[in-house]
Amino acid sequence: SAHGWRDVLEPVMARYRDRKLRRYFRGDAAFASPDIYEFLEAEGYTYAIRLKANKVLQESIGHLLTRPVGRPPNHVRRFHASFNYQAGSWGRKRRVVAKVEWHPGELVPRVGFIVTNLSRPAERVVAFYNQRGKAEQYIKEGKNAIKWTRLSCRKFRDNEVRLQLHALAYNLANFMRTLVLPNEVEHWSLTTLREKLIKIGAKVVRHGRYITFQMAEVAIPRTLFANILRLIDGLRPAPLPP
């Protein structure tokens, strides 16, 4: 939430103020406030923040809100626009980028507006802003798959250690997903990895010279499991020459 945003942003930004870094800020419509724009501009940040639609913004892209002529295709038709806009509470005009999407089977388009001080083309501004949703998906994935919000210890220090262990498990799972998943399952979420590859039952059969783990092929076929093990084994460093 943008409520109390200064108490949150100022300590974080102070940490990077003296570093020679490119600094960016992405925010949803809750951060659409002239105070935040001015603060980011004064701090030298490049930003992209979603704007709620209004009549003036809609009129600025009226030519894109008319349904395209011809038979609708089976894919999404996407259009972009860029223009200057000044709300009543703003001290000056700022750049606004609009995205209009016509989806198959829908009578009205999906419209979004972004206020930004980026100079890149409109399509790239939208792509930059969309990374905000991707980051939120990673956070949501950590909550659902790793359960890192389960911090029920009585002491803060204990919960701190517990959260660090959750973060370590999350990073290890992402490490495995990035490096050792075959192409056909590289899209698996961490929840799917946990349920199909890690948190599964197996029967241990002991013999005189070896031990066999028997697992059902319902979750992971034998060939796929063997391929994953082969990729994991490939992460080992090559042996040093004698």
N, C-alpha and C positions, 0 to 999 in steps of 0.2 A: 504494500500500500504506500501511497505518497504521503500519508499522514505522518508528520514528524520526519519528513525526508531529510531535512538539514542535519538533524542529529545523527542520521545514518550515513549520509554521503560525505559530510565534511571530514570525519576521522579517516575514512577510507581514502579519500582524495588527497588528504594531507600526507599520506604514506608515499604517494607517487609524485608529489608536486615537484620535487627537485630532481627527478629522474628524467633523462632524455628518452621518453617513450611516446609512441603514438597512443593517445588515450581516446577510447570510444565509450559511448553510453547508449544502451537500448532500453526502451521502456514501453509499457502498454499505456492505454488511455488514462489510467490513474495518475500518470506523471505528466499529463498534458496541462501544464501550468506555466504562465509566463515567468513566474519566479524561478522555476527550475531551468527554463531556457536561458535566462539571463545569468544564472549561477554557473551553468555549464559553459556558456560562452566566455565568461570572465575567467574560468579555470582552464580554458584552452581545450575543451573537450569537443569532439565531433559526436553528434548525437542523431538518433532516429527514434522518434516517439510517435506512437499512434494517436490519431485525432478522431474524436467522435464526429460522425457525419452531421451536417446541418444544411439548411437550404442554400446558403451562399456557396458552400463547397460543392453541393450537388449541381448547382447552376454552372459552376466553372467547368464541369466536365459533361455538360448536357449532351454534347455531340457523341459521347461514348455510351450514353444510357439508352440510345435508340437501338432496338434489336437489329442486328446486321441483316442485310437483305440476302435472300437465298435460302436454300434448304439447310437446316442446322446440321453440322457434322457430328460425329460421334465422339469428338474430343473437346476439351475445354478451350475456348477462345479467350485469350488474355490480352488486355490492352493497358497501356500506361500513359500517364500525363504528368506534366510538371508545370507549376505556376506559382506565382507569388500571392500571398494571402495575409491579411491582417485582421485578427479578431478584435472585438471592441476593447478587450482588456490588454491587448498587446501594445507596446510602445512603438513598434515598427513592423514592417512587412517581413515575412519569413517564407522560405521555400516550402512548398507542400507537394508531395508526390502522391498520385492517386493510382490505384490498381483496380481494374474492372474485369471481372471474370464472368463469361457466359457459359454455364454448365448445361450439358445435354439434358433435356426434359424439364428445365426450369424456365419460367416465363420472365423472371426479373433477374438482373445480374447481381453478383456479389461485389460490393464496393468497399474499399478500404482507403483511408487517408493517413499519410505519415508526414509530420513536420520534421524538417532536417536542415542541417547546415552542411551536409555532404555536397560535393560538387560533381560526383560521379553520375552517370546516366540513371534515369528513373528505374530501369529494370534492376540495376545493381544496388540501388538504394533499397528496393523491396527485398532483394536477396539478402542484403546485410541485416535488415530488420527481422527477416524470418529466422535468422539464427537464434533469436531470443526464444522462440518457441522450441527450438531444438534443445537448447540448454535446459529449459523447463522440463522437457521430456526425460532428460538424463536424471534430473532431481527426482521426478516422479518414479522413475525406474528404480532408483536407490531406495525410495520409501517402500515400494511394493515388493521388490525382489530381495533386497538385503535387510529390510526392516530396520533401517538405521534411526528411525524415530522412537524405537522402543528403548527409552532411557529411563528405567524405573528404579535405578539405585537411589539411595537416600543422600549420598554425598555427591557434590559437583565433580570432584576429582574422579570418582568411580565412573560417572557418566561420561566424563571426558575420555577416559581410556576406552570405554565401551564404544563410543562413537568413532574413535580412531581405528579400532578393530573392524568396525563396519566399513569404514572408508577403505581400509586395506583390502578387505574382501571384495569390495566393489571394484577397486583398481585391478586386482588380480583377475577377476572375472572379465573385465574389459580387455585386459592383456591377452587372455586366452581367446576371447571372441575375435580380436583383431588379428592374431597371429596364427591360430591353429584351427580355425573352423574352415572346412571345405566350402567351396563356392556355393553349393546348393543349400547350405544352412547358415551362411554368413549373416543373414538378416535376422536370425533368432534374437529375441530379447533375452535379458538376463533371467527373467522369470521362466522362460522356456528352457534355457540352459539348466537352471536349477532343477526343474521338474523332470526333464528328460535325460539329463546327462549326469548330474551330481547327486540329487536326492532320489535315488532309485534303489530298489531292493535287489539283492543278488544271493544266490545259494552257493556256499563254499563247500566244495567237494575235495576232501583230502585223500591223496594217494601216497604210495610209498616214496616216490621220487618227485612229485610235483603237487601243486594245489591248483584247482580249477575254480574260477568264478563263473557261475552260470547266470546269465541275465536274459530277460525276455527281450525279444527283438521288436516288440510293439513300439517302444519308445525310440530306440536307436537300432537300426539294422546293423548286422555284423560288419558288412563292408564299410559302412560309414564310421562305425566305432573304431575299426582298424585304421582307417585313414586319419582319424583324429589323433590316435596314439602315434602314428607315424610322424605327423606334423609336430607333435609335442617332443618326440625324440629328436627331431631335427633342430630343436632349439639348443641342444647341448653343444658346447664349443668343441671344435675339432681337437683331437688329442695332439699334444705337442710331439714333434718328431724326436726320436730317441737320440 
